[in-house]
Amino acid sequence: MYAPGTESLVKQAREIQEEELQRFYGRISKHLPSNKEAAVEVVDSLQRLHLIVSATKYARTLPPDLSKKLKTLLRSPSCPEQFQILSSAVLRESLPLSLHTLSTELGQDSRALSCVASVVLSQARNKEDLLPLCQHLLKCLESRQPEVQVPKHTLPILSKIFSFSPQILSEDQVNVVSRKLADWLRYASVHQGASMSSGGFFTSPRIRQPAPMTEVDGAVAGDFFTVLCVGQSYTEDQWMNMYTFSMIKNWLLTYDTEGTSNAESAQLKRTQVIQTSHQDDRSEVDSSVMSMVSATSSSSRLLPPKERLREKAFEYCHRLIEQSDRKALKRTDAELQKACLVESVAIMDIICNEDASYVYRAFPCIKALYGRLSADLAFARALLPIAQFYLNHSETAAVDSDAVFHQVFTRFPAELFNEPMLAFEFVHFCLHNVSVLQEKVAIYRHSFPNLLKFLAWNSPGLISEYVELLPSLLAPETAIELLHSLLDLPCLAAALDLQHRSSCYPAQDRAVWDQQGSKITASLDAFRQPSYRGLFLYILRPEAGTGDTIDRLSTLHEALGGMVESPRVVRCAQIVPVLLHIYFNTVTQMADDKLISQLLLVLLERSSLLFNIKNFSTEVQRVFSTHLQTLCKLHPPLIVDQYKELLEFVSTTTSIYSKENFYTHAVWVIGEYLSVSYDPRCTVEMITSFFEGIEAVLFEITQVRQSSSPPCTSPRLLTVLMTALAKLASRSQDLIPRASLLLSKMRSFARSGHVAVYFSEEDTEEIITRAHELINLLKLPNVAQFVLTPSTHGDSPRWHRDTNAGLPQRMRAISGLLHNHSNFLPA
């Protein structure tokens, strides 16, 4: 939402009339290019113009003369920086320009080049739009003029260009850039940039001798320059070194694709070069730098450009990992060390993917790094790329990786669930490697209690990722426990919140506890009581396998009662129905008869055993209702398999008042699928038992006395109960008289005073009409069985519309017979 003043300006910009806009265009065009006196007015006008062109979702077309002047400002080295930035912003928001003309006649000014590039990149539609700018950047990179500083600014722009269109560079151009990147990575100066000294009061300024670069711990840098070398000022080649490192990962992913098929030949060629080459190699670098380069590094220049870049990038990352072991004097340098570790291991992983011969050189370094970092959770984000490296290459190097993944999947979520960046990166690590994790990492599918902690704590930001990840966590042996865990997700969020609060507030500091509120304080007390310890240990367990659920779940709900209004818990409860849909859609594709029977028992049990959050039970029961029908449709014998449990559930009127929607669907599936045509084990005794249970419930809820309160059931439930009774009676004809008698009383029930006030006229007519239809059907038992128990063949029969079928004729005949006996109900 905008502030009131800002919203007013945006509204004015959107509603400006075309005539007024053209006059405004004319005024700006007259002032361009501006003199110093009109500079303030021009800046104000350009700011207003930017607001106008960016306020609507439709791009505006600028007049040709104004557009031309803005382009001129954009490319002029002498133009003030503020003018160039505003011109670039306006052109980015206007209709697509002639990008070819904008990219021609570019000079060597880095600021103008950056502004032009921002316009071209924002409006480019294809490779041809980017080609002139790309060609200019490549010429700048090849420039040998020492005074030209354009290359420092070209690499970020070039990185954006090939990310947008990788095919824009030819093979020769890729080789040229690869050669330049390798030189910048490996042969940057190890001395600081030149700085001016005043030379004292009476002496003229003099240039100091360049000081050597230092490591993060203050020691003099003894090897080649990297981003972890510290100095007061930097030379151009050092800046290029840092820019190169920032883009090398993307470059290797885009263009380094030859090593996978030629790993052995590449290694052989590299070995031959190292053994036979002893000549001096300078290649655009100064002799002081070359004196520091080893013979191996020199000989690598005879490798093809891509392989040479791979070699230099590998050496660079190896040195960064060594530098990260130094104790930084500044906190910012310590954070930079962590970032460099993440990037270095990722780049080494890419290189090893392209050329397997590097795996054996990299693993000793990576293994030592893991041993150094594994005990310190402050380096958790750096351990994720290490886990990725082990996942990709442990088999090649014959290295055991179980310890790495055990730590990643047990300690990280359990102890660092409140780190949002780690949670995001961890979940994306799982998504990126989901198929490999399922196949090779045994702990992955058993770690879902831990993985759900990231979701419970960071639910709004990770819901889309978990919707994609959840199917991979499903396995037949843990499917039931995973369902319970999803239903208990709000409890997990509450328990994590209490655990976090408990670690922040000591038990002795009661005053701080009381500031949390009386309800939360009561839950904090329960969290620290030994009697509840087992319940919290279970809900916070790190792995699956300790049991599907716990017996005292209602006790846990009472202990967590103070957290039901916590925003984190409420948001977590809102995503559970979404995850349940994903769960059931996945599990029905893999479940056998035994698992489906267990799922039904969980639905019956947990429909009344949910955390007491507003609307949570209603939403979950709605999901249960939908998928109960799906389960029974896929496996109709389920009704007979779980005969006792279903009979107990539908025979209890208390099930109606707390979960009417789910109860209604349970009654419907019983009436639909309890039939010999679906399961030959279905007996008359079973049909009679279900009939008597449903009959008792319908009789109880329709007994309205003058002193009683209005009915608490919906007309929909009443019609479903009546239909289920009629279906069951049609399959055991001895029950037809009882069903007809109860149905005949529905008219007097629906017309009684208390019910008529509670139900609408449409609801009353629906109840009476349904009773009328069912009684008429039951007068002809054979016809009733034919109509109320459709064939199991075909999911969507259309016999009533098929003129070649006999059913329409039968229905017309039945209607004619019943029409002659219109006295179907007592007065």
N, C-alpha and C positions, 0 to 999 in steps of 0.2 A: 504494500500500500504506500502511495505517495503522501508526503506532507501536504496540508491544504494549499499552501502557496504553490508548491511544485505541481500539484494536480491541476490547479487553475491555469498555469502556463502550458502544460501539456494539452489541456482541453482547447485553449486558444490556438495552439499550433495545429491541432487536428481540424479545427473548424474554419481555418483561414480561407477566405474566398479566393478564387482563381485570379480575379482582377487585381486584388490587393497583393497577391503573391507575385504577379508579374511586375508590378511597380517596385516591389521589394527587391526582386532580382535585378531590375535596372539600376537601382541605387547602389547595390553592392558592386555591380559591374563597372560603374563610373569611378568608384574609389580604388579599383584594382588596376595596376599595382599601386600601392599606397606610398605616400611620403611620410616622414616622421610625424608631421603635424596631425595627420589623419589616422595614425596607427591605432589609437585607442578606439576610435569609431569603427574601424575595419574589424578589429578583434571582436567588438560587441556584435557587429552585424554577422560575422561568420559564426559566432556562437548561436545567435538566433536562427540562422539558416540551418545549422546542424540540428537544432531542436525540431525545426519544421520538417526536415526530410526524414528524421528518425522517429517522429511521433506516431506515424501510422505504419501498418503492416504492408502497405502498398508503396513501392518505391516511386519517387517523383523524377520527372525528366527535367534536367536543368537546361536553360537556354544555351545554344552552342557557344556564344561569345563568353558567357560566364564560365561554362565548362572549360573552355580553352584557357582562360586566364587562371583558373584554379590549377590546371595542369602545369602551367608555366611556373606558378608559385611553387608547386610541388617539386619541380626539378631544378629550381634555381639555388645554387650554393650560397648566394648572398642573401637569400630571403631569411627573415627572422624565423627562429625555430617554432614559435607559437603559430605563425601563419601556416607553416608547412603542416604542422600537426592538425590544425583545424581544417585545412584544405583536404588533407587525407581523410579525415573523419567524414566530411561532407560527401566526397566522391565515393566513399565506401557504401554510403546509404542511398545514393542515387541509382538510377537505372543503369544497366550494364553499359560500360563505355567501350570505345575502341581501344582495347588493351594493347594492341600491336603498336599503335602510335604512341601510347603512354610509355611503353617500354623501350622505345627507340631514343637515340641521342642521349643516353644516360651518361653522366659524367663520373668522376671518381669520388664525389662527395658522399661520405658514408651516411650522413643524416638524410640527404635527399633520396639515396638509394633505399634506405629503410622505409621511408614514407611511401615511395612508389611501390615497393614490394608489398606493403600492407594492403594497398588498393588492389593490386593485381591478384594477390592470393585470395582476397575476399570475393572477387567477382569472376575469377576464372571458371570456365565451364568445361574446358577440355585441355588436352595437352598442348594444342596449338596456341592457346592464350598464354601459356606459361613459357613457351619456347624462347621468345626474344629475351626475356628476363634471365632465363637459365643460361643462355649463351653468353650474355654479358657477365654473369657471375663467374662462369668458367674462365673467361678471359682475365678477369680480375685475379682469380686464383693462380693463374699461370704468370702473372706479372712478376718481373724480377726487380722492379724499381724499389729500392729500400725506403724511399720517402712515402710510398703509397701505403696507406693503412686500411684500404678497403677490405682485404681478405679477412680481417678480424670480424667484420660484420657480414661477410658473405656466407659463412658456414651455417649460422642459424637459418638464414633465408633459404639456402640450398637444401637444408634438412627438411624444411616445410614443403619445398617443391617436390622432392622425390618421395615424400610421404603421400602427397596428393596424387602424383603420377609417377610411379617407379619406372615406367617405360620411356620416360623423357630422356634418359641418358643412354647413349650408345655404349657398346662394349669398350671401345677405345676411351671414351670419356670416363667410364667407370674406372678403368685402369689408371688414367691420369690422376683422378681424385684419390684413388687408393694409394698411389705412390706419394702424393702430397701429404695425406693423412699419416702415413707411416713415418715420414720424415718429421712432421710436427710432433708426433707422439714421442719419438725416441731421441731426437737430437736438438731439443730446446736447450738454451743456455742455462747453466747452473749458477750464473751470477745475476745479481739484482740489476734492475734498470738504472741507468745513469741519473744521478740527482745533483742539483746545483747547490753549492755552498757559498755563503756570503763572503768567506775569506777574511773576516775580521773587519774592524772599523776603517782601517786605512788601506786595505788591499781590495783589489777588484774581485768579483765573483770568480770562482774556479770550479772546475768539474772534479768531483771526488772520484777516486778509483772505485769501480763497482765492487760491492761487498758480495761475498758468497751467500747463496740461499741457505736457509736453515731448516732442520726438521721441526716437527711440532713440539719436540721436547727441548729445543734450543740448540741441539748439536748441529754442526756444519753438515750440509747435505753432501754425502760422499759418492753418490751415484747420479744417475740422470734425473732431470727435473720431472716432477709429477704435480698434480693438483694439491698434494699434501705438503709441498715445499712452501715455506713461509718467507716473505720478504717485504720490505717497505714499498718497493715499486717493481713493476714487471716489464720485461721487454716484449716486443711484438711477438716473437716466436713463442714466448711463454704463454701469452694470451691465446695464441693459436693452439698450443698444447691443451689448454683447458677447454677451449671450444671443441676441439677434436674429441676429447674424452667424453664430453657431454653428448655427442651425436654418434659415437662409434657403435654403440649397441644397435641403434636403429639402422645404421649403414650395413652392419654385418647381417642383420636379419633380412634386409632388402636385397643385397647384392652378393653376399658371400655364399654361393650355392654350389660350388664345384667340389668342395672337399669330401662330400659324402660318398661320391663314387670313386674318388682318386686318392683315398687316404694313404694307402700303402705306397703308391707311386710318388706321392708328394713327400712322404717321409724319406724314401730312398733318394729322391732328388735333393732334399735338404741335406742329407748325410754326405752325399757326394760333393756338394758344394762346399760344405764345411771342411772336408778333408783335402780338397784340391785348391781351394782359393786362399791365397796369402797376400793378394795385392792390396795396395792402398786404395781406400774408397772414400771420396769426399762428398759428392752429390749434394751440392748446394748448402753445405754446412761449413762452419768455420773450423780451422784446424785445432783450436783449443778445445772444442767440443769433441772432435773426432779422437783426440788423444785419450778420452775417457771410455771410448767404445771398445768392447772386447772383440777378439778376432772372430768369434762366433757371430756377433751382431753384424760385423762388417761383411762377412761372407754371405749373410742372408740377403744382401742386396741383389744377388744374382737370381733369387727366386722370382717367379712371376708376381706381378703387383698384388694380386689378391692374397696369395700365400704369404707374401712378405708382410702385408698389413696384419694378417692373422698372427704371424710370429711376433711382430712388434706390440700388438695389442695384448698378447699373452704375457710378454715380458713386463709390460707396463702394469698389468693387473697383479702380477706376481710381486712386483715391487710395492704396489699399494698395500697389499696384504701384509708384507713385511713392515711397512711404515705404520700400519694401524696398531702394531704391538707396542709402539712407543707411547709413553705417558704424556698426553698433551698438557701444555701449560695453561691453555685457555679452554673454557667450556665450549666455545663455538668450534674450536678445532677438534674437540672430542666428538661433537655431533657430526662434524664433517668426516671424521674417521669412520663412523658408523655408516654414513651414506655411501662413502667410497667402498666399504666392504660389500654392501648390497649390490652396487653396480659392478664391482670387479668380479664377484662370484658369478653374477648373471652373464657377464661377457665371456668368462672362461667356459661357462656351460654352453653358450652358443658356439664357441670355437670348437669345443669337444664334439658337439653334435655334427659339425661340418667335417671334422677331421679326427677320427677316433685315435690317432696316434698321440694326440695331446692328452688323452685321458690318463695315461700312465705318468706323464709329467705333472699333471695337475693334482692327482689324488693325494700324494704326500702332503702337499701344501693345504689342500682342503681339509684333510683329516686332522692335521695339526691345528688348523684354525677352529674346527669344531671342538676339539679337545680344550682349546683355550676359552671358547665362548660359552660352552654348553652349561656351565655352572652359574652363569650370570644372566638373569632374565632381562637385564637392561639391554642386551644384544638380541632380544627375541626376533626383531624384524630382520636382523642380519642372518639369523639361523634359517629363515624360510628359503632364501636362495640356496643355502647349503643343502637343505632337505631336497630341493629341486634337483641339485647336482647329483645327490645320492640316488634319487629316483630314476634319473636318466642314465647313470653310468656305473652304478654299483655292480651290476651283473657283468659288464665288460671288464671291470677291474677285479672281479671276484672278491668284493668287499661286503661284509655283513652290514646291513643298514637298519636292522630292527631297532637298535638302541636309539638311532636318530628319530625314527618315526614314533617310537614309544614316548619320547620326550615331547615331540611336537604335538601329538594328539592327546597327551595327558596333562602336562604341566601348563602349556600355553592357555588353553581355554579355562582351566580351573583357577589359575592364579592371575591371569591378565585379561579376564573377560571385560573389564571396564576400560580397556584401551581401544578406542574406536578405529584408529588407523591399523593396528594389528589385526583387529577383527575383520576389517575390509580386505586386507591383503591375505589373511589366512583363508577366508572363504573363497576368494578368487584363486588362490593356490589350489584349493580342492576342486573348484569348477574346471580349472585348466587341465587338471590331471585326473579327472574323475574316473575314466575308464582304466587307467593304469593303477590307481589306488584300489579300485574294486578287485582287480586281478592279482596284484602283487603285495599289497599291504593288508595283512590280515586284521590289524587293529582298527582299520578305517571304519568298517561297518559296525564294530562294537563300541565305537567312541561317540555315538550320537548323543548320549546324555551330556557329554562335555561340549560337543559342537553346538548343541541347543542353547548353551549358556551365552554364547556370542549373540544369538538371536534374541534371547530373553532380555538381555541388557541393552541391545542396540536395535530393537525390533523395527522402528520406522525406516532406518537406512538400509536394512539388509533383507527385507521381505522378498524382493524380486530375485535376489541371489538364492535364497533358501527355497523358493518355489521351484527353481531349476535344480537345486542340489538334492532335495528331499528324496526323489525316486532312487537315487544311487545309494541311499542309506538303508533301503528296504532289503531285508533278507528273510526267508521263511522262518528261520530260527529265532529272529528277534522282532518279527512284525508286530506281535501282540504288545511287547514291551514298548516298542516305538509308539504305538497308538496311545498307550497310557501316558507316555512322556509328552506327547502333543497335547493331550487333554489337561495335563498338569503343568503346562508351560507357564500360565500365570502364577502358579505356586512357585515354580522355579525362579521367576522374576522377583517375587516377593522374598524368597529365601536369599537370593543373591544380594538384594537390597539390604536385608537385615545383616548378612555377613559383612557387607561393606561398611555399614554403619557401626557394627560391633567392633570392627578393627580400628575405626576412627575414634570412637568414644570409649575410653576406659570404663570398666564396670564401677570403679570407685567414684567417678565423676558424675554423680547422680543429677546434678543441676543441668548438665548438658543433655542428659537423657530426657529430662522433663521438658526441655525446650522442643523436643520432637513431636510433642502432642501425646495425650494420654493413651490413645489407641495404639500408636506406633510404639510407645514405651512398653505397653503390655506385650506386644509381639516381640520386642527386644528381650524382655524378661524371659519369655518362653524359649527364645532361641538359645539362651544361656542356661536353661534348666536341664539337668541331666535326664529327667524323665522324657523330654522331647528330643534328646540327642539322636536316638536311632532314626526318628522320622526325618530330621534334617540331614543326617548323613545319607539317607537313601535318596532324598530328592536332589542332593548335591553330589551324587555318586559320579565318578569319572568314566566308568565303563558299564556296558550292558552285561547281563548275565547273573545279577544278584537276585533276580525275581521280576516278574512282570509288573507287580504293583505291591502295595502294602495293605495290611488289614485295617489299620487305624487311619485311613485316609480322612475320614470325617474329623478325627482329632487334630490332624495337621491343618485342616481348613479352619478349625476354631483357633488354633495357635496363630495362624496367619490372618485372622480376621481384621486386625488393625491396619492391614495393608491393602484392603480391597479398593480403597479410593486413591491409592497411589497412582499418579499419571503413568509411570512406567508399567505397572501391573495392568492398568486399564488398556493401554495401547497394545500390550502383549496379548490380552484377551481378544482384542479385535481381529488379530491376524490368525487366530487358531482355526476358525471356520474355513478360511482359504486353504490352509495347510491340510486340513482334514479332507477337503475335496481332492487335493493332489494325492494324498495318501490312499484313499479308497479307489480312485481311478487307476492307480498303479498296482495296488495289492490284488485287485480283482483279476488282473492279467496273469498273475503268477500263483495265486492261491489254489491249493488242493481242497478236497472236501473237509479234511480235518481242520485246516486253518480257517475256512469259512465258518465252520461251526463255532470255533473259538471266537471269531469276530462277532458273531451274533450274541454270544454270551456277554462279551464286553459291552456291546450296545445296550443290552438289557440292564446290566449292572451300573454302567456309568451314566445312563440317562438321568438318574436321580442322585448322582454322586459327583457333583461339579462344584468348583470354587464359586462362592456366592458373590459374583460380580454382576452388576446391573446388565441385563440383556444377554449375559454370557450363556446361561442355560438355554434360553430360548433359541439363540442362534445355533448352538451345538446340536440341540435336538432337531432343528430343521435339517441340518446336514445328515444326522442319523436317519431321519425319516426317508430322505432321498435315497440313501445308499442301502437302507434295509430292503427297499423294493428291488434294487439292483442285485443284491446278494441272493434274494429268493428267486429272482427271475433266472439268474445264472445257475442256481442249484436248488430247484424246488424241493428235493428230499430234505432240505434243511428243516422244514416244519416238523417232519416226523423225527428227525435226529434230535431236535431240541424240544420235544413234545412237552415234557414236564415243566421246563423253565418258561416256555411260552404260555402254557396253560395257567401257571401261577401268575404270570404278569397280566394277562388279559382278564383274569377273574377277579382282580382287585380294583375296587373303585378309586382307591387313593392314587392309583397310577394316572387317573384322568386329570385330577385337579392340578398336578404339578407338571405334567408333560402330555397334555392333550394331543398335540400334533403327532408326537411319536406314537402314542397309544393308538390313535386313529389309523396310522399306517400299519401298525402291528396287526390290528383287527382285519384290515383290508387284505394283507398278504395271507392270513390264515384262511379267510373266505375264498381267496383266489387259488391258492396252491395246495390246500389240504384235500386231496382227491386221489383216487386210485389211478386216474389217468396220468398223474405226475409221479406217484410212488406206490408201487404195489404193496408196500408194507402198511399203507393206510388202512385202518380197520374201522368198523362201525363204532367200536368202543371209543376210539380216539375222536371221531366226529361227534359222538354224543357228548363226550366230556367237554369239548370246546363249545358245543352248542349250549350246554347247560351253564358254563361259565359266562358266556356272552349274554345269554338270556337273563341270568341273575343281575348282571350289571345294567342291562337295558331296563329291566323291571324296576331296579332300585332308583335309577335317575329319573324315571317317568312317574314316580309316585309323588304327586303334588297334593299337598293338603292346604287348607285355607291359612293355617298358621305358619306354613313353611316359607322359606325364602325362595326367590325365583331360581330356576335351574342355572347351574354354572357351566353347562355344556353348550357347545355350538350346534346348530342344525346340521352341519356337515358331519359331526360325529354321530348324531342320531341316525342319519340316513346310511352311514357306513355300517353301523351296528345292525340296522334292519336288513341291509343287503347281505351282510355276512351270515345272519341267521337264516335267511331264505336260501342262500347258496348251500349251507350245511344241511338244511332240511331237505333240499332237492336230492342230496346224495344219500340220505337215509330217510326214506319216506315215512317211517314211523314218527318222525319229528315234525311232519308237516302240520298236523292239528295244533300242536303247541305254538309253532311259529305263526300260524294264521290267527290264533287267539290273541297273541301278544301284538301282532301287527294291527288287528282290528281295534285295539284300544288307543292307537296312536292319534286317531281323529279327535277323540274326546280330550286327550292330553294336549294336543296342539291348540284346541279351541278353549281350553280352560282359562280363567281370568288371569291368573298370575303369569302363565306362559305367554298368553296373547300380548300382555304388556311388555314382556321381555323380548319376544321375537317380533320381527317385522312381518308385514302381511306376506311378503314374498317368501320369507323363511317358513311361515306356517303352511303356505300352499305347497312348498317343496316337500315338507314332511308328509303331508296328506297325500300328495300325488305319488310319492315313492311307495308309501304303504299300499295305496290303491293298486299300483302296477304289480307289486310283489304278491299280493293276495290273489290277484287274477292269474298270475303265472302258477302259483302253487295249487290252484284248482285243477290244473292238468299236470300231474307230477312228471310224466315222461317229457312233456314239452318244457317244463321248468328245468329239468336236468339238462336238456339239450341247449337251452338258452343261457342258463346261469353257469354252466360248466363248459366253456368253449374248448375246442380241440387244441391240443398242444402243438399242432403243426402250424407253422407260420407265426411270425411276430406281429404282423399287422393285417389280420384278415379283413377283407372287404366284401364278404358275401352279401351283405345287405344292399350293395350297389351292383352286384354282378347279375345280369339278367340271365346268364346261363346256369346259375346255381339254383338249387331248390329252396334255399332259405327264404328269399323274399316271398315266394308263393305260400310257404308255410306260415310266415308271419301274418300275411293278409288273411289267411284262413282262420288263424287263431284270433285275430282281432274281430273277425266277423262272428265267431262263436261267442266270444266274451261280450260282444256288444249286445247280444240277445239276453245276456244275464247281467243286466246293469245293476241289479240290486246286490252289490258286492260288499257293502258295509252296513252294519246296523245303524239305525237313525240316531 
